[in-house]
Amino acid sequence: MTPSVPVVHLHADLEALSRAAADHVVAVVEAVLEEQERFVLALGGGGTPRRLYELLAGPYRSRIPWPRLVFCWGDERFVPPDHPASNYRMARETLLDPLVLSPAQIFPIPTDRPPPAAAAAYEATLRRLCAGRTTTFDLALLGLGDDGHTASLFSEEEPSAGSGEESAPWVAAVTAPPRYEVRDRLTVTLPALNRSRQVAFLVAGADKRPALRGVLDRQDPALPAAHVRAREALTWFVDTAAHGEDDAG
Ligand code: 6PG
């Protein structure tokens, strides 16, 4: 599979972006499940994907065979699972609880042990989930920070920038810069992320424009999001506020 050239979809606002991303998730799931039994979806964190998750659990619910999906996360803030900042809690409230899934389908990043042990445990889980596959996630959903981070990869020196050898770690415990409320993080690394079959970024808001342009126009190596690749397709769902164009495509 040749590395993917990013495809950018421009939308008027977060609602339109989220609906387009929901259509995309449906299409990717349908295509992949024609050739394999199970679909591994890595959920993104932060606030942008909230509306996508609500749509998937709501009007889009009947368009995906949910029992054939397993859910994991691209990163987690090191807080309890019921903490307001928890990416797991956000996904549980907006997507997972409404879908009434089996717990056996859901693989949260553990935060009940020291970060290095939690990273090792989650890595073992991911490697077990992906055993026998040439890819990690079938689709990884990502956001973009206004500083160009994605997942919890905050600088290009993050553990794992660089090649994707099999021996490279798939999960790392990292510390976010001081400006972030929750600094202890667990994140999937670039080698694991870049083994995804597909990656989809969701980016909304004018505050993201400099980082988005840095990634899309300049492929600025100082921005972690610029290092993300996908085996088959890398797709961006952005709104006009983030993109800077006057009209949605
Ligand atoms: C996190 C996310 C992070 C997020 C960006 C954008 O845990 O915070 O993984 O990478 O996607 O910071 O966050 P917003 O969607 O809230 O702007």
Boltz pocket constraint, residues with backbone or C-beta under 6 A from the ligand:
constraints:
  - pocket:
      binder: B
      contacts: [[A, 44], [A, 45], [A, 46], [A, 47], [A, 48], [A, 49], [A, 74], [A, 75], [A, 76], [A, 77], [A, 87], [A, 142], [A, 143], [A, 144], [A, 145], [A, 146], [A, 149], [A, 150], [A, 151], [A, 152], [A, 202], [A, 204]]
      max_distance: 6.0
